[in-house]
Every structure is written in structure tokens, then in C-alpha cells.
Amino acid sequence: MLIPWGHTISYSPDAAHPYLVNGVHLISAHQSQPIIYNVAHSDEHPLAANPWREDIAISGWDQVITGSMINFPGLRYLTEYIVIWFQRREWHDADARRLGGILLSEIMPILATPLPHPDLPAMLEEVIEYIQAHLPERFTIADLSQLAGCSATTLTRQFRHYLHQSPLEWIIHTRLRQAANLIVTTHLPIGIIGRQVGFDDPYYFSKLYKQVYGESPKHYRNRMAITMHI
């Protein structure tokens, strides 16, 4: 599970088959102070109001993502290593910061390609795969419904039922998630990134990005660059 800040998760193990849960916490903004290797799990915890530790929203990551790590071996082995590294209790802040930056770089591609709904109809899955493979291209609801072999009304109903968005809304947010990934993991100019994900007008791209994520692509890149190196 990839869990963004501000969410609550309840674990309910079976009484006959308890299990061990390991987790890795990424403190989004930890200023240049010695790291305290602990996490505030409630508002009453002393670290909850710490002035030099704070959460920073990561564009495109606003919900819990679950699934198998088989397709993401880099993240799997990295998180296993971080758990082992932590258990050694030979902590060095510089290593912790580097691991945090690498962890973030492994998470970003997953955020750009959300895992499919487990009960997604084959027709809808085919449409989604087509959109992701042709993200920079222009296509209409009519194009997609023809691909799916159904009416535009049926396709829209399927999107809203399984993905809780209209086809257009889903396409826009998918493009923005991919853009957020490229902004952090490449040095491409913002305008080129916008075109690569389907936004020909750089001003419209920046305006839409800020409208959805609360900050411009340039500001997001600068903020994440600082986050990954402090």
C-alpha cells in the first residue's frame, strides 16, 4: 500500500493467522536538523507540531494505492532494504536523506500509472491501455467508444462507475499525473513535458496543473528538488 499523509488505515488480522506489518515512512520536508527516527501517529504525539518536520503534498497522490509489487521490483527491494537498514540502528542522517530521495523517485512512476480496479471490465481496461499508450494524442469520446464497441453514454457510465470520473476528467488527471512524474524525474522544460502528455499550450498546461494541484509545475519541480536533497 502507498498511503499519502492525512489518511487513516485500520489493520484487522485474523485471530488464527496474525501477521507482521513493516512500513516505511517518508517525511516530506525535514529541515536541516538532526533526524528523529520516529513518526507522529496522532495529534497528541510530541512530533505532531514539530516546526522543522512537515508533510508536503505530492502532486497526483491523493488516495491510497494498493496492489502487488511484482511489477515494481525496484520499490520492493528498496523498501526491504530500508527496513533492514533501520533495524540495524546504525543510522546516519545523510544515508536516510538519500534513501528518502531514492524512495520518492521509485514512487513517482507508480503514481503516474495507477493500478487498475480489480473488477475493471475488459472493455474499459482496453480503453485505458489505449489512452495511456497514446497519451499525447487527441481523441474524442466517440473515438474511445468506437474502440470499446459501445455507445458514448455507456462508456461514460462505465468510467463514472469504476473510476469515479468522466472519460475527459480521467484523461486530464492521467496526463497531469504523468506530467508530475516527468517534472520530478527529468530535466525537460515544462513546456515540452506538457506537450509530451497532451497539452500543446504551455500556459493552459500550467494553469490547469495549478488549478488541480495548487501550485505551478515550476514551483512543484523546485519544491520537490529541495525535498529530495534536504
Secondary structure, 3 states (H helix, E strand, C coil): CECCCCCCCCCCCECCECCCCCCCCCCCEECCCCCCCCCCCCCCCCCCCCCCEECCCCCCCCCCECCCCCCCHHHHHHHHHHHHHHHHCCCCHHHHHHHHHHHHHHHHHHHHCCCCCCCCCHHHHHHHHHHHHCCCCCCCHHHHHHHHCCCHHHHHHHHHHHHCCCHHHHHHHHHHHHHHHHHHHCCCCHHHHHHHCCCCCHHHHHHHHHHHHCCCHHHHHHHHHHHCCC
